[in-house]
Amino acid sequence: MAKNMQPVAKRCKALGISPAVMGYARKTTNRNPGGQTRRKKSDYGVQLNEKQKVKFIYGILEKQFRTYYERAAAAPGRTGDNLLVAVERRLDNVVYRMGFAMTRRQARQLVSHGHFTVNNRKVDIPSYQVKAGDVIEVAENSRQSAIFKRLTGQDAPMFLLPAWMERDKNSLKGTVTRLPAREDIDVPVEEHLIVELYSK
């Protein structure tokens, strides 16, 4: 399984995004401290940067991302919105958004190792597309793992749940109540630039 192993803080700085978007609260880098400002980017450079942001945030490589774009372009509605909704519906992202993992990278690994079920069926494909009404739950034989035990009880961490899903604080189960809309997605990206890039 191909995966993006680029250093988080270094890549975030290069792309101009906060590591908090990736789920990392204390990541920093000393790369080029206060350094020289780079020359102004071309239109192509700006468009490419927006694409790289989305790919890096969601942990998607180029071939798969291109497939998402082609499906988004073929679907009714705005291509950019369709694209972001498609990557937001990935199971690894949903696991992260529900607070079952600290980062999307961790969520991807947990999904790949078979720790989650969707509608009572084990799913180990991080790119699985959830649907409205899907119930995502920690698998029964994974509940005693330390990584999931910390999610229940009085000391369970607080998490900010998006409007399109539900999960009780002390529950290891969450529900996708509806599909996300563009306004539900807090990724700092201008998706219309990605559409312009692929439309050339």
N, C-alpha and C positions, 0 to 999 in steps of 0.2 A: 504494500500500500504506500503510494507516494505521499509525502507530507512536507510541509514547509517548516524548515528548521532554522530559519534566519534568526539572529539575535533580536529579541523584542525591542529593547530600548533603542538600540542603534537604528533599527528599521523604522521605528515610530518617529524618531527625530528626522530621519531622511524624508519621510513622507509628510511630516508636519502634523502628526496626530498625537494625542495624549495616550500614554500607556494604559490609562484608566479605561479607555475604549476597549482594550483587550482584556480587561479584568485584572490588570496589575496596578496596585496602588503605589508601590514604592520602587518602581523601576526607574533608574536613571542611567545616563551614559556620560562619559567624559570625552566622547568623540568631538573633535573640533570645538572645544569650549569657547563660547563667545566669538567664534572664529570669523573668518571672512565671509561676507555675504556673497552668495552665488549670483552670477549674472541672471538677468531676467529670462524666464523660460519661454520657449516658443509655444504657440497654441497646441502643437502636437505634444510638447512636454507636459503641459498642464493637463491635457486630456489623458495622457498615459499615467500621470500621477494619480488621477482620480480612480482609474481602473486598478492600479496597483494597491491603492488604499483598501478597496473592497476585497480584493483577492487576499491581502494580508490579514485583514481583520477577521475574515471568515475561514481562513486557512484553505483556500481553494487554489489549485494550480491552473495554468492557462487552458489546457484542453477542456477541462470540465467547465471552466468559466465561460469559454466560447459556446459550449453547449447550452448553458443557462441563457446566454444572450440570444442565441438563435430561437430558443423556445419562447423567450420573452417577446421577441420581435414578431413571432407568428401568432401570438395570443392577442385577443382584443384588448384595447386600452393602451395606455402610454407604456412604451417599451422600457423606459428607465424605471418606472414604478414596478412593472412586472418583474424586472430583473432583481430589484432589491427584495421584493416580497418572496421570490423564489429562494434566494439564499437565506433569508430570515426563517423560512419554513424548514430548513435542514434540521434533522433530529439533534445533531450535536449542538447547534445553536439554541434549540428549544430547551435542551437539558441545562445549558448554561444559563439561559434566561430564567428558568424556573428555580435557580439557586442550588441545583444538585452538584454543580462543579464550580470551582473558583475562576476558571478561565475556559475559553473555547477549546484550547489545546487539551486541557485536562478532560473536558467533556467528550472530545473526539476519541480519546484513548479509552475512557470508561465505556462509551458506546461500542467501540470496536471489540472490547473484551466481554461483551454480552451482559452488562450489568443492568440493562433496561428492557422493559417490555412496552409494547404499544398495543393497547386493547387486548392485554393478557397474552400476547405473542412476543417472544424474544426477537428483537431486531438489533443486529450488530453492524448496520450500515450507517455511518455518520451522515451521508448525504440523503438518507431516506426523507421524503417529503411528507410532513404531517398534514393532516386535514382537520377541518372543523369537527369537533366532537371527539377527537382522539384522546385517549387517556394514557399518559406516560407515567410509568411507575418503576421504582427500583425493584429489580427481580428479587423474589423471596429469598433465594440462597445467597444474595449479596448484602442483605440488610444488616448482618452482623459485622460487616467490614467497618473498620474505624473511620473510613472516609465518609460513610453514610450515617454512622451512629452519632457523629457530631451535629447532624442536621435536625435531631430531635431533642426534646427536653428543654429545660429552662435556659440553658446556655446556647441554644440553637442560634446561629447567626441571622441577623435581619437581612432581608433582600427586597429590592424594589421590583415588583412584578409588572410586566407590561399589561396593558388593558385587554389584550386579546387572549389571555390565559388566566387560569385560576389554580391556586395551591395554598392549602392551609400551612401555617408555619411549622407545625409539628408532624406534618404528613409527608410520606415519601411517595406521594402520588399527586400529579397535576393534570389539568384538563385544558386542551386547546378549545376555547369557547367559540372562537371565530378565526378566520384568516386575518393576518395583519394587513393594515392599510399603510400607505406611505407615511402618514403622519404618526404612526406608531413606532416607526423605525428611527432611532436616535443616532444612527451612524453619520458622522460628519462628512458627507460626500455630495457632490453635485453630479447626480446620475446622468443628466442630459449630456454632459461632456463625454461620458463613456459611450453613449449612443452615437454621438458625433464621430468619435474615434473609429467605431466599428462600421460606420456608414460610409467611410471614405472609399 
